[in-house]
Amino acid sequence: MSVVVLATFQAKDGDERNLLNALRESVPEIHSEAGCDLFALHEEDGGRIILIEKWQTEELLEAHLAAEPVANLVRRIEPFVAADPVVSRLKAVPAGTSSQGSV
């Protein structure tokens, strides 16, 4: 069963662009990881960046979290985040059509 991850990053004042660019740098290598169906950045007012991820299995997500691309991402964003990201792992609740009722 797939796993969706929602991560919210808060930029330090004045570092919104730096944080977004640092996250963007990590996208190509994470997109190439086994099991990555989605790794998409979104902006919110107030310097928040929302990352939506979808992984094919819990095991592949765990492998991703232990892999070098995540360590690289953490190193890149560290100077620009105001606090640790808020991360939630989500499981789909079937509703409506399969294409519209899940990520």
N, C-alpha and C positions, 0 to 999 in steps of 0.2 A: 504494500500500500504506500502511496506517495506521501511525502511530508512537506508541508508548507512552513516556511520560516518567515517571520516578520521581525525586522530589526530596525530600531529607530536610533539615529545618531543625532546628537545635538552639537552643533559647531560652537566653538568659542566665538565671542563677538568679533566681527571683522574677518573671520576665517571660513565663512560659508563657502566661497568659491574654492578655497584651498582644500577643504574637506571633500567637496564634490569631485574635484579633480583627482584627489588621492584615491577615492573610491573607484572612479572611472578607470584608473590605471590597472586595477585588479580584475576588471571584468573579463578581458580576453582569456587570461589563464584560468579563471574559474569556469567560464563557459566551456572550456575544453576538458574539464574534469568529468570522469565517469559518473553518470547518474544525474547530472545537472540539467533539468528541464527548463528552469527559469532562474535568472539572477538579474533583477531589474531595479534600477534606481528611480526614485521619485522624490521631488522636492515638496516641502511644505513651508508655508510662511513661518518666520521666526527662526530660521537657521536650522531647521530639522530636515534630515534626509531619511527617507523611508526606503528600506531595501526589502523587496519581496523575492523570496527564493522558493523553488520547488525542486525537490529531490525525489528520485524514483523509489528509494527505500530508505528506511532508518539507517541501515548499515552503510549505504553510500553517503548519507549525510555525515555519519560519524567519521568515515574515512576522509571526507572533505575537511571536517573540523580539525583533524590531526595532520593535514597535509601542509606543505610549504606555501601554497597560495594564500591560505588564511594567515599564516605567520607574516607573510609579506604585506598583506592588507593591514594587519594590526600595526605593523611598523610604519607604514605609510600614513595612516590616519592619526596616530598617537599625538603628534604636535597640534592637531587641529580640533580635537574633540573636547568638549567641556566636561564630560562624564562618560562612564562606561555606557555602551549601548544597552538599550532595553530590548531583549530578545524573547520572542514567543514562538514556540513550536505549535503548529495548528494541525488538526486532523479534520478532514472534510466531513461535513454533515450533509448527506444527500438531500437535495431539495430541487424541485423543478427539473429542467432538462439537464442532461449530462454536460452539455457545452456551456450552459449559462449558470448552472448551479454549483460549479466548483472551479477552483483555480487550477 
